[in-house]
């Protein structure tokens, strides 16, 4: 049994698996489509600097199906995402944990602290991830908007975000998102790629946007005191410039489940409830070290300075 990075010799296997893969990154698949499998794997071979890494596990016996997996990790980010595993028919293979462990090792060397995966809890894939020490830290549901664009939009309070909104967005995020989730997905640290909803000087909501040829992904964060904000957001999404006929998907996390009633009334179609899972690759650990200082007024004071150290684990 060998595990190695994908190369051009694996193209026939890749093409055979492109319709038989399990996906674990909703935003990627819904915005780019399943054609991402061959495109992403080829990209990982020719341009590894993009942060896409595809691996192939081959067995000693030709009768066993080779396994393929992909992770995406942007350089400098603490978060990596499990993109896909293939083929679906081999999801219960005893060799699959070895492939996952190999990918974890590779992204751990690159500096990733967490590996994320989104999966339906009613599937075999969920049990497989649990056995690989993935844990649930939040649940979510993806809603698809129906309805076409209209000539005029009443959602005048939603606008494109600017760098000046960053502090207010962080404050909203810290107030809305549970601490357990923030340990894995910290608030925005630099530029925003979103829209914000303001009333006067108060920022009451923002929505992260991702665009792709196959669809538009929206992840809203809305303060509970903001009335009718979700209605105006849906109205604004249906009237996005250059939307064309692309579908729009809204991701609603469990800590904002109150948004689901409004989406249902607006005619959005609900997807299955999913578990968002994490595999921790490192833990932060405080270590106390004592440094002796010169004697002051006849004493020998000592101070303890905390240091942060990361400890790898599987």
Residue pairs with C-beta under 8 A, 6 or more apart in sequence:
1 57
1 58
1 59
1 60
1 95
1 98
2 57
2 58
3 55
3 56
3 57
3 58
3 98
3 99
3 102
4 55
4 56
4 58
5 44
5 45
5 53
5 54
5 55
5 56
6 14
6 41
6 44
6 45
6 54
6 55
6 56
6 68
7 45
8 45
10 41
10 56
10 68
11 38
11 42
13 56
13 66
13 68
14 37
14 38
14 41
14 68
15 38
16 87
17 37
17 68
17 86
17 87
18 34
18 35
18 37
18 38
19 34
20 86
20 87
20 88
20 89
21 34
21 37
21 68
21 84
21 85
21 86
21 87
21 88
22 84
22 85
22 86
22 88
22 91
22 125
23 29
23 34
23 83
23 84
24 81
24 82
24 83
24 84
24 85
24 117
24 118
24 119
24 125
25 72
25 81
25 82
25 83
25 84
25 117
25 118
26 118
26 142
26 217
26 249
26 251
26 274
27 210
27 217
27 219
27 249
27 251
28 36
28 72
28 81
28 83
29 36
30 142
30 212
30 214
30 215
30 217
30 247
30 249
31 210
31 211
31 212
31 213
31 214
31 215
31 216
31 217
32 39
32 212
32 213
32 214
33 212
33 213
33 214
36 83
37 70
37 84
37 86
40 52
40 54
40 70
40 72
40 83
41 52
41 54
41 68
41 70
43 50
43 52
44 50
44 52
44 53
44 54
44 70
45 54
49 75
51 72
51 73
51 74
51 75
52 70
52 72
52 83
53 70
53 71
53 72
53 73
53 103
53 106
53 107
54 68
54 69
54 70
55 68
55 69
55 70
55 99
55 102
55 103
55 106
56 66
56 67
56 68
57 66
57 67
57 68
57 69
57 95
57 98
57 99
57 102
58 66
59 65
59 66
59 95
64 93
64 95
65 87
65 89
65 90
65 93
67 85
67 86
67 87
67 90
67 93
67 95
67 96
67 99
68 84
68 85
68 86
68 87
69 82
69 84
69 85
69 86
69 99
69 100
69 103
70 82
70 83
70 84
71 80
71 81
71 82
71 83
71 103
71 106
71 107
71 115
72 80
72 81
72 83
73 79
73 80
73 81
73 107
73 110
73 112
75 110
75 111
76 111
77 111
77 112
78 111
78 112
78 113
78 114
78 186
79 112
79 113
79 114
79 116
79 184
79 185
80 107
80 110
80 112
80 114
80 115
80 116
81 115
81 116
81 117
82 103
82 115
82 116
82 117
85 91
85 96
85 99
85 100
85 125
90 96
91 124
91 125
91 128
92 124
92 128
96 128
97 131
97 132
100 132
101 132
101 314
103 115
104 115
104 279
104 281
104 314
105 314
107 115
107 281
108 281
108 282
108 312
112 281
113 280
113 281
113 282
113 310
114 184
114 278
114 279
114 280
114 281
115 134
115 278
115 279
115 281
116 184
116 276
116 277
116 278
117 129
117 134
117 276
117 277
117 278
117 279
118 140
118 274
118 275
118 276
118 277
119 125
119 126
119 129
119 274
119 275
119 277
120 126
120 272
120 273
120 274
120 275
121 273
121 274
121 275
122 272
126 275
129 277
129 279
132 279
133 279
133 314
134 277
134 278
134 279
135 277
135 278
135 279
135 280
136 275
136 276
136 277
137 180
137 181
137 183
137 184
137 276
137 277
137 278
138 178
138 180
138 181
138 253
138 254
138 255
138 276
139 253
139 254
139 273
139 274
139 275
139 276
140 251
140 252
140 253
140 254
140 273
140 274
140 276
141 251
141 252
141 260
141 270
141 271
141 272
141 273
141 274
142 249
142 250
142 251
142 252
142 271
142 274
143 249
143 250
143 251
143 252
143 260
143 263
143 268
143 269
143 270
143 271
144 247
144 248
144 249
144 250
144 268
144 269
144 271
145 234
145 237
145 238
145 247
145 248
145 249
145 250
145 266
145 268
146 267
146 268
146 269
147 238
147 267
148 238
149 238
149 239
149 240
149 243
150 238
150 239
153 235
153 236
153 238
153 239
154 232
154 235
155 232
155 233
155 235
155 236
155 239
157 197
157 198
157 199
157 232
158 195
158 196
158 197
158 207
158 232
158 233
158 236
159 195
159 196
159 198
160 195
160 196
161 169
161 192
161 193
161 194
161 195
161 196
161 206
162 192
163 191
163 192
165 192
165 196
165 203
165 206
166 188
166 190
166 191
166 192
168 196
168 203
169 187
169 188
169 192
169 194
169 196
169 203
169 206
170 187
170 188
171 203
172 203
172 204
172 205
172 206
172 221
172 223
173 182
173 187
173 188
173 221
174 182
174 187
175 223
176 221
176 222
176 223
176 255
176 256
177 185
177 187
177 221
177 255
178 255
181 253
181 255
184 278
192 206
193 208
193 209
193 210
194 206
194 207
194 208
194 209
195 206
195 207
195 209
195 236
196 203
196 205
196 206
196 207
197 203
197 204
197 205
197 206
197 222
197 226
197 229
197 232
197 233
198 204
199 226
204 222
204 223
204 225
204 226
204 229
205 220
205 221
205 222
205 223
205 226
205 229
205 233
206 220
206 221
207 218
207 219
207 220
207 221
207 233
208 217
208 218
208 219
208 220
208 221
209 216
209 217
209 218
210 216
210 217
211 217
212 246
213 246
214 246
214 247
215 246
215 247
215 248
215 249
216 237
216 240
216 243
216 246
216 247
216 248
216 249
217 249
217 251
218 233
218 237
218 248
218 249
218 250
218 251
219 250
219 251
220 230
220 233
220 250
220 251
220 252
220 256
220 259
221 256
222 229
222 230
222 233
222 256
222 259
223 229
224 258
230 259
230 262
230 263
230 266
231 262
231 266
234 250
234 263
234 266
234 268
237 248
237 250
238 248
240 248
250 263
250 268
252 259
252 260
252 263
253 276
260 270
263 270
264 270
280 313
281 312
281 313
281 314
282 310
282 311
282 312
282 313
283 310
283 311
283 313
284 308
284 309
284 310
285 308
285 309
285 310
285 311
286 306
286 307
286 308
287 306
287 307
287 309
288 304
288 305
288 306
289 304
289 305
289 307
290 302
290 303
290 304
291 302
291 303
291 305
292 300
292 302
293 300
293 301
293 302
293 303
